[in-house]
Each structure stands twice: as C-alpha cells, then as structure tokens.
Amino acid sequence: MDRLVYDRMDALEEAHWWFAARRDIIAKIIGRLAKLPARPRILEAGCGTGGNLALLSSFGEVDAFEYDAEAASRAERKSGISVPFGALPDQIPHGDTSYDLIGLFDVLEHVEDHVGTLRALGGRLGPDGRVIVTVPALPWLWSKHDERHHHFRRYTRRSLRKAAEEAGLQVDRSFYFNFFLLPVAMGLRAAKAALGKDAPDDTMPSSRLNRALYNVFSSERHLIGRVSLPVGLSVCAVLKRGDAS
C-alpha cells in the first residue's frame, strides 16, 4: 500500500468506526467459531500497524509479521510484540511453529498469489487449527479506494471458497458482514464516480457520525454464527486443514 495509507491506518485504527467495529466482529468470530484450545498459539499474517494485536493477545500467545518495515516498527511500538519481516506466500517467519489460529484480516486481496498464500498458511496450522480470512466483497463495488490500497481483487463467498479449496483447505464457515452500511457505501461511491471525486474514504468523520457508524457496524457482531446475511461489504471464511475431520 502507499505510505499515506499506512499513515492513515496508524492514526485512525484505534478510534475510527470501521477499524473499531471490525475488531468487535473479529472478536466474535474467534470466540464463537475458531474452536480454540485453552492456551492457543496465534499468528497474524500481515499485521499492518498493529491495530489487532492487543485483541488477539487477549485470546492467546501471539506472533505476527509484516511486509512493510515502517508499519512493522509501529506495530511493535503499539503492542510490545516482535514483528519481523514476512511476505506471502513464500517468506513466512517464526520457524516451524504451528498455530491454533491464523488471522488474515483484509490482507489476501493485496496478494497476487492468493491460492499459494492460503496453501502456505494452511501448512502452518496445527491439526485442529483455523485460518480466519476477511476480505472486501463484491467485485462490482471496485473503486479508486481499491486501487489506492493496491488490491488485486474483491471477493464473493463463492470466489473465496474456490481459492480456499484450490489451496487444499476446507471451508468450515463463510459469510458476508457489514451488511447494514452497504446502501450507504453504494450511494457514496456512486456519487464520487458521478462527480469525478477521488477523495479517500478512510478519513475520520465527526465524532457523532463516527459513533453512529460504529454502532451500526458493530451491532452485526450479535449475528455472527447465528444469522446468515445475504450480502455485505466484506466476506469472512473460517478455514481448516484439508485433512481435518
């Protein structure tokens, strides 16, 4: 991603509605669907500037890696966790450690070889481990935002499942989320396209609007594992090893 994108991520991910609500969603996914043992080993692949590391540390012992050196340095300062260089799919650090949970949170869309990436991460799972993947959904929503963030693709449930199965992984669960704000996103992106605007859509809104958007998005955490939403701005898959029962 561009340096300015990392800078905005670092500045915003503690309080911005999207980052904060996504952490709530991730916490529910882990708590309800990951089937963790008592003292799990956890890896975040592509941790960015470290906004998820405190959350993951509340569940177990965490390792992480990051491609961008400055982002990794910021993640280390925030978390106190060592964040070495790593690149997907072929340069995954931390030796031969196997993990009970691997988080790949809005990273896979940045990697050209997404099947190879899922295969490589699957090879780091313990026998009952899970990979939790979140990615942007709906290819027809492709916009300048995706180009600015150096995305290779947006996904559907079907295309994410296909990539996982080609990588030799089983899909334990898959579902859309960020459904309630989909009409808002569609309207904003259509208006920007019509007006020829190219302003970033990951800036901090007013405190009142930020709270309102957070409340709407975060409310979907109550539906995780209970209600299947028909569509959404994001899609999640919980994956396990192909030889898992």
C-alpha positions as CSV (number, residue, x, y, z in Angstrom):
1,M,0.0,0.0,0.0
2,D,1.0,3.6,-0.4
3,R,2.8,5.2,2.6
4,L,-0.1,7.6,3.1
5,V,-2.4,4.7,3.5
6,Y,-0.3,3.2,6.3
7,D,0.0,6.6,7.9
8,R,-3.8,7.0,8.0
9,M,-4.2,3.4,9.3
10,D,-1.8,4.1,12.1
11,A,-3.5,7.3,13.0
12,L,-7.1,6.1,12.8
13,E,-7.3,2.4,13.7
14,E,-7.8,2.9,17.4
15,A,-10.9,5.1,17.1
16,H,-12.2,5.1,13.5
17,W,-15.6,3.3,13.3
18,W,-14.5,0.8,10.7
19,F,-11.4,-0.5,12.5
20,A,-13.1,-0.5,15.9
21,A,-16.2,-2.3,14.7
22,R,-14.2,-4.8,12.7
23,R,-12.3,-5.7,15.9
24,D,-15.7,-6.4,17.6
25,I,-16.7,-8.6,14.6
26,I,-13.3,-10.4,14.7
27,A,-13.6,-11.0,18.4
28,K,-17.0,-12.6,18.0
29,I,-15.8,-14.8,15.1
30,I,-12.9,-16.0,17.2
31,G,-15.0,-16.6,20.3
32,R,-17.8,-18.4,18.5
33,L,-16.2,-20.1,15.5
34,A,-12.5,-20.7,16.0
35,K,-12.7,-23.6,18.5
36,L,-9.5,-22.6,20.3
37,P,-7.8,-24.7,22.9
38,A,-7.1,-23.4,26.4
39,R,-3.7,-21.8,25.5
40,P,-3.7,-21.1,21.8
41,R,-0.8,-20.1,19.6
42,I,-2.0,-17.3,17.3
43,L,-0.4,-15.7,14.2
44,E,-1.4,-12.5,12.5
45,A,-0.2,-12.6,8.9
46,G,0.3,-9.1,7.6
47,C,-0.4,-7.2,10.8
48,G,0.0,-3.7,9.3
49,T,0.5,-1.1,12.0
50,G,-0.7,-3.5,14.8
51,G,-4.3,-2.5,15.4
52,N,-5.4,-6.1,16.0
53,L,-2.6,-7.3,18.2
54,A,-4.0,-6.3,21.5
55,L,-7.3,-8.0,20.7
56,L,-5.5,-11.2,19.6
57,S,-3.3,-11.2,22.7
58,S,-6.5,-11.4,24.8
59,F,-7.1,-14.9,23.3
60,G,-3.6,-16.4,23.4
61,E,0.1,-16.1,22.7
62,V,0.6,-14.0,19.5
63,D,3.2,-13.9,16.8
64,A,2.9,-11.6,13.8
65,F,4.8,-10.5,10.7
66,E,4.5,-7.6,8.2
67,Y,5.9,-6.8,4.8
68,D,6.3,-3.0,5.3
69,A,9.2,-2.2,7.7
70,E,7.8,1.1,8.9
71,A,4.4,-0.4,9.6
72,A,6.1,-3.3,11.5
73,S,8.0,-0.8,13.6
74,R,4.8,1.0,14.5
75,A,3.1,-2.3,15.3
76,E,6.0,-3.2,17.7
77,R,5.7,0.1,19.5
78,K,2.0,-0.3,20.0
79,S,2.0,-4.0,21.1
80,G,5.4,-4.8,22.5
81,I,5.4,-7.8,20.2
82,S,8.3,-8.5,17.9
83,V,7.1,-8.1,14.3
84,P,9.7,-9.5,11.8
85,F,9.6,-9.1,8.1
86,G,7.4,-11.5,6.2
87,A,6.0,-11.8,2.7
88,L,3.2,-14.0,1.4
89,P,3.2,-16.7,0.2
90,D,6.9,-17.7,0.4
91,Q,8.5,-15.9,3.3
92,I,6.7,-16.7,6.5
93,P,8.9,-16.2,9.6
94,H,8.7,-17.9,13.0
95,G,10.4,-21.1,12.1
96,D,8.3,-24.2,12.0
97,T,5.9,-23.0,14.7
98,S,2.3,-24.4,14.1
99,Y,-0.7,-22.3,15.1
100,D,-4.2,-22.9,16.5
101,L,-5.4,-19.7,14.8
102,I,-4.0,-17.7,11.9
103,G,-5.6,-14.3,11.2
104,L,-5.5,-12.9,7.7
105,F,-7.6,-9.7,8.1
106,D,-8.0,-7.7,4.9
107,V,-4.7,-8.9,3.6
108,L,-5.4,-11.6,1.0
109,E,-6.7,-9.0,-1.6
110,H,-3.3,-7.4,-1.5
111,V,-1.5,-10.6,-2.6
112,E,-1.4,-11.6,-6.2
113,D,-1.0,-15.4,-5.5
114,H,-3.9,-15.8,-3.1
115,V,-4.2,-19.6,-3.6
116,G,-0.5,-20.0,-2.8
117,T,-0.9,-17.8,0.2
118,L,-3.8,-19.8,1.7
119,R,-1.8,-23.0,1.0
120,A,1.2,-21.7,2.7
121,L,-0.7,-20.6,5.8
122,G,-2.7,-23.8,5.9
123,G,0.7,-25.6,6.2
124,R,1.3,-23.7,9.4
125,L,-1.9,-24.9,11.1
126,G,-2.0,-27.4,13.9
127,P,-4.3,-30.4,13.4
128,D,-7.4,-28.6,14.7
129,G,-6.3,-25.1,13.8
130,R,-8.3,-22.5,11.9
131,V,-7.4,-19.7,9.5
132,I,-9.8,-16.7,9.7
133,V,-9.8,-14.7,6.5
134,T,-11.6,-11.3,6.0
135,V,-11.6,-9.6,2.6
136,P,-13.5,-6.9,0.8
137,A,-16.6,-8.2,-1.0
138,L,-18.5,-7.6,-4.3
139,P,-16.3,-7.1,-7.4
140,W,-18.9,-4.7,-8.8
141,L,-18.0,-2.3,-6.0
142,W,-14.5,-1.9,-7.3
143,S,-13.4,1.8,-6.9
144,K,-10.5,4.2,-6.6
145,H,-10.3,3.0,-3.0
146,D,-9.3,-0.5,-4.1
147,E,-6.7,1.0,-6.5
148,R,-5.3,3.3,-3.8
149,H,-4.9,0.3,-1.4
150,H,-3.3,-1.8,-4.2
151,H,-6.0,-4.5,-4.2
152,F,-5.8,-7.3,-6.8
153,R,-9.5,-8.3,-6.4
154,R,-12.7,-8.1,-4.4
155,Y,-14.4,-11.4,-3.4
156,T,-17.7,-13.2,-3.2
157,R,-18.4,-16.1,-0.9
158,R,-18.1,-18.4,-3.9
159,S,-14.7,-17.0,-5.1
160,L,-13.2,-17.1,-1.6
161,R,-14.4,-20.7,-1.2
162,K,-12.9,-21.6,-4.6
163,A,-9.5,-20.1,-3.6
164,A,-9.5,-22.0,-0.3
165,E,-10.4,-25.3,-1.9
166,E,-7.8,-24.9,-4.6
167,A,-5.3,-24.4,-1.7
168,G,-6.4,-27.7,-0.2
169,L,-8.3,-26.2,2.7
170,Q,-11.8,-26.9,3.9
171,V,-14.3,-24.1,4.5
172,D,-15.7,-24.5,8.0
173,R,-17.9,-21.4,7.7
174,S,-18.2,-18.5,5.3
175,F,-20.5,-15.4,5.5
176,Y,-20.9,-11.8,4.5
177,F,-20.8,-9.0,7.0
178,N,-21.0,-5.2,7.0
179,F,-24.5,-5.5,5.5
180,F,-26.4,-2.7,7.1
181,L,-24.0,0.0,5.7
182,L,-23.9,-1.4,2.2
183,P,-26.5,1.1,0.9
184,V,-24.6,4.0,2.3
185,A,-21.3,2.8,0.7
186,M,-23.0,2.2,-2.7
187,G,-24.5,5.7,-2.6
188,L,-21.2,7.4,-1.7
189,R,-19.2,5.5,-4.3
190,A,-21.8,6.2,-7.0
191,A,-21.8,9.9,-6.1
192,K,-18.0,10.1,-6.2
193,A,-17.9,8.4,-9.6
194,A,-20.6,10.7,-11.0
195,L,-18.8,13.8,-9.7
196,G,-15.3,12.7,-10.6
197,K,-14.2,12.9,-7.0
198,D,-11.2,10.9,-5.7
199,A,-11.1,11.8,-2.0
200,P,-10.1,8.9,0.3
201,D,-13.0,7.3,2.1
202,D,-10.9,6.2,5.1
203,T,-10.7,9.6,6.8
204,M,-12.1,10.3,10.3
205,P,-15.7,11.6,10.3
206,S,-17.1,13.9,13.0
207,S,-17.3,12.3,16.5
208,R,-21.1,11.9,16.3
209,L,-21.1,10.3,12.8
210,N,-18.2,8.1,13.8
211,R,-20.1,6.8,16.8
212,A,-23.3,6.3,14.8
213,L,-21.4,4.3,12.1
214,Y,-19.6,2.3,14.7
215,N,-22.8,1.4,16.4
216,V,-24.4,0.2,13.2
217,F,-21.5,-1.9,12.0
218,S,-20.6,-3.3,15.4
219,S,-24.2,-4.4,16.0
220,E,-23.6,-7.2,13.5
221,R,-21.4,-9.0,16.0
222,H,-24.6,-10.3,17.6
223,L,-25.4,-12.1,14.4
224,I,-22.1,-13.9,13.9
225,G,-22.7,-17.7,13.8
226,R,-26.4,-17.2,14.2
227,V,-27.9,-15.4,11.2
228,S,-26.6,-15.5,7.6
229,L,-26.7,-12.1,5.9
230,P,-27.4,-12.2,2.2
231,V,-24.6,-9.8,1.2
232,G,-22.2,-7.3,2.7
233,L,-19.2,-5.1,2.1
234,S,-16.9,-7.8,3.5
235,V,-16.8,-11.6,3.4
236,C,-15.3,-13.9,6.0
237,A,-14.2,-17.6,5.8
238,V,-13.1,-19.8,8.6
239,L,-10.8,-22.4,7.1
240,K,-9.3,-25.7,8.4
241,R,-6.8,-28.2,7.1
242,G,-8.0,-30.4,4.3
243,D,-7.2,-33.5,6.3
244,A,-9.2,-32.2,9.3
245,S,-12.3,-34.1,10.3
